[in-house]
């Protein structure tokens, strides 16, 4: 079980891991770090002895906050079937809040989608909840995550604005290839842990 101070700063990132989503995924991770929180996701652990669902459940249990992007809730071109992992993990997170006990009751979620009211046709059970839109834009995703986390931390301190975080994210993204090459890594093949270390290091060096 995660320590309370870690729990209250941890954000579960529930989003697609496909290459075409990578810019938004990295933008969300960067925004979470820039707001002094810690991103968590299923990619952080590579252990064949663990069942994937158990791993996801453990991470959800250790995070007070969750960003859930359901924008890829579309038919897969190869299989012709819908991609439901994100909506399933959103369900797990909401169930943990509603049926859990203790600090699990404190969970807070941000649900993202690409365009307005699209989700109502595929996931009508969450109609009535506040859904934020990123319109496929990394900048918009950063601004939505920043504004949500600002409300989560209760105004105890001032977070940098979304436009400022996005400008820093663009600078980080431009410097990432050379920084990766300097430590013998391919910027196009970075693991989740590689990205997290790179963001943490960059933010520290560019405070």
KAVENKA-V858654 format. One record per residue. RES is the residue in one letter. SS is DSSP state (H for helix, E for strand, C for the rest). Layout:
BEGIN
res->[RES | RES]
ss->[SS | SS]
END
This chain:
BEGIN
res->[X | X | X | X | X | X | X | X | X | X | X | X | X | X | X | X | X | X | X | X | X | X | X | X | X | X | X | X | X | X | X | X | X | X | X | X | X | X | X | X | X | X | X | X | X | X | X | X | X | X | X | X | X | X | X | X | X | X | X | X | X | X | X | X | X | X | X | X | X | X | X | X | X | X | X | X | X | X | X | X | X | X | X | X | X | X | X | X | X | X | X | X | X | X | X | X | X | X | X | X | X | X | X | X | X | X | X | X | X | X | X | X | X | X | X | X | X | X | X | X | X | X | X | X | X | X | X | X | X | X | X | X | X | X | X | X | X | X | X | X | X | X | X | X | X | X | X | X | X | X | X | X | X | X | X | X | X | X | X | X | X | X | X | X | X | X | X | X | X | X | X | X | X | X | X | X | X | X | X | X | X | X | X | X | X | X | X | X | X | X | X | X | X | X | X | X | X | X | X | X | X | X | X | X | X | X | X]
ss->[C | C | C | H | H | H | H | C | C | E | E | E | E | E | C | C | C | C | H | H | H | H | H | H | H | H | H | H | H | H | H | H | H | H | C | C | C | E | E | E | C | H | H | H | C | C | C | C | C | C | C | H | H | H | H | H | H | H | H | H | H | C | C | C | E | E | E | E | E | C | C | C | C | C | E | C | C | C | C | C | C | E | C | C | H | H | H | H | H | H | H | H | H | H | H | H | H | H | H | C | C | H | H | H | H | H | C | E | E | E | E | E | E | C | C | C | C | H | H | H | H | C | C | H | H | H | C | C | C | C | E | E | E | C | C | C | C | H | H | H | H | H | H | H | H | H | H | H | H | H | H | H | C | C | C | C | C | C | C | C | C | H | H | H | H | H | H | H | H | H | H | H | H | H | H | H | H | H | H | H | H | H | C | C | C | C | H | H | H | C | C | H | H | H | H | H | H | H | H | H | H | H | H | H | H | C | C]
END
